[in-house]
């Protein structure tokens, strides 16, 4: 009888250990098991250079969502960004989405600037007011070759 008691207690201990590992995997991996409290928004950009799925979506410096997918729209040939936004955040139809860089050479993220209209964006709506990322390479090449101020006047 003592042998079965020992086997049962070891089995319970292993089961508790597996449950702890599963909990930590979900929490540290930021997985959503029972459905997230978010909704899908899309944004259309002319360029998304450096932006990656998994990046953050911020409003006033506070993370309010994440980037789930980046793909090319076959009709407009523009980049589409799918974002999961926390359901408690209500955005108006004239919200502006901008691609920003954290720090000088840090990761890129989407910054949302709220608008003033009464109509809110719904699940699956597209943000059309967007600002693409600043292309540092082209800016440096323009500076290096003297084309920063545009065309120079002839004398």
C-alpha positions in Angstrom: 0.0 0.0 0.0 2.9 2.3 0.8 4.2 1.8 -2.8 1.0 3.1 -4.4 1.0 6.2 -2.1 4.5 7.0 -3.1 3.7 6.6 -6.9 0.5 8.7 -6.5 2.4 11.5 -4.8 5.1 11.5 -7.4 2.5 11.6 -10.2 0.7 14.6 -8.6 4.1 16.3 -8.2 4.9 15.8 -11.9 1.5 16.9 -13.0 1.8 20.2 -10.9 5.3 20.7 -12.5 3.9 20.3 -16.0 1.1 22.8 -15.3 3.6 25.3 -14.0 5.7 24.9 -17.1 2.6 25.3 -19.4 1.6 28.5 -17.4 5.1 30.0 -17.8 5.2 29.2 -21.5 2.0 31.0 -22.1 2.8 34.0 -20.0 6.4 34.5 -21.2 5.5 33.7 -24.8 2.6 36.1 -24.6 0.3 33.5 -26.2 -3.5 33.9 -26.0 -5.2 30.6 -25.2 -8.8 31.6 -24.4 -9.2 34.4 -26.9 -7.7 37.8 -26.7 -9.4 41.0 -25.7 -8.4 42.7 -28.9 -9.8 43.7 -32.3 -8.2 43.8 -35.7 -7.3 47.1 -37.5 -5.5 47.5 -40.8 -3.3 50.4 -42.0 -2.1 51.1 -45.5 1.4 52.5 -45.9 3.5 53.4 -49.0 6.6 51.9 -47.3 7.1 49.8 -44.1 10.9 49.4 -44.3 12.2 47.9 -41.0 8.8 47.1 -39.5 8.3 43.5 -38.3 5.4 41.4 -37.2 5.4 41.2 -33.4 6.3 44.9 -33.1 4.4 47.1 -30.9 1.6 49.6 -31.5 1.7 52.6 -29.2 -0.4 55.6 -28.4 1.2 58.5 -26.4 4.1 56.1 -25.6 1.9 53.4 -24.1 1.7 50.0 -25.8 -1.9 49.4 -26.9 -1.5 46.6 -29.4 0.9 44.6 -31.6 1.6 44.0 -35.3 0.4 40.6 -36.4 1.0 40.6 -40.2 2.6 42.7 -42.9 1.8 42.0 -46.6 1.5 43.7 -50.0 -2.0 44.7 -51.2 -2.3 43.3 -54.7 -4.7 46.0 -55.9 -3.0 49.1 -54.7 0.6 47.8 -54.4 0.9 49.3 -51.0 2.0 47.7 -47.8 -0.8 46.6 -45.4 -0.2 46.2 -41.7 -2.6 44.1 -39.6 -2.7 45.2 -35.9 -4.4 43.7 -32.9 -5.6 46.7 -30.7 -6.8 46.3 -27.1 -10.6 46.4 -27.1 -10.7 49.1 -24.4 -9.0 51.5 -26.9 -11.6 53.2 -29.1 -10.1 55.0 -32.1 -11.9 57.5 -34.3 -12.1 57.3 -38.1 -9.5 60.1 -38.6 -6.8 58.3 -36.5 -3.3 58.7 -38.0 -0.9 55.8 -38.0 2.8 56.6 -38.2 5.9 54.4 -38.4 8.4 55.5 -35.8 11.8 54.3 -34.5 12.6 53.9 -30.8 15.9 55.6 -30.3 18.4 56.4 -33.0 18.7 52.9 -34.6 16.1 51.0 -32.5 13.2 48.9 -33.5 10.3 50.3 -35.6 6.8 50.5 -34.2 3.4 52.0 -35.2 2.4 55.1 -33.4 -1.3 56.0 -33.4 -2.5 59.6 -33.1 -6.2 59.9 -32.2 -8.5 62.0 -34.2 -11.5 64.1 -33.3 -14.4 62.5 -35.1 -17.2 60.8 -33.3 -17.3 57.8 -35.5 -15.1 54.9 -34.2 -13.2 52.4 -36.2 -14.7 48.9 -36.1 -13.2 45.4 -36.4 -11.3 45.0 -39.7 -11.5 48.7 -40.7 -8.5 50.3 -42.5 -6.7 53.4 -41.3 -6.0 55.4 -44.4 -4.2 58.4 -42.8 -0.7 57.1 -42.5 2.9 58.3 -42.4 5.6 56.0 -43.6 9.0 55.6 -41.9 11.7 58.2 -42.6 14.3 56.6 -44.9 17.6 57.5 -43.3 19.7 56.0 -46.1 18.2 58.2 -48.8 18.5 61.2 -46.6 22.2 60.6 -46.0 22.8 60.0 -49.7 21.1 63.3 -50.6 23.2 65.1 -48.0 26.4 63.5 -49.2 25.7 64.3 -52.8 24.4 67.8 -52.1 20.7 67.4 -53.0 19.2 68.1 -49.6 17.7 71.5 -50.5 16.2 70.3 -53.8 17.3 71.8 -57.1 19.9 74.6 -56.9 19.3 77.9 -58.7 21.6 78.6 -61.6 23.5 81.9 -61.7 
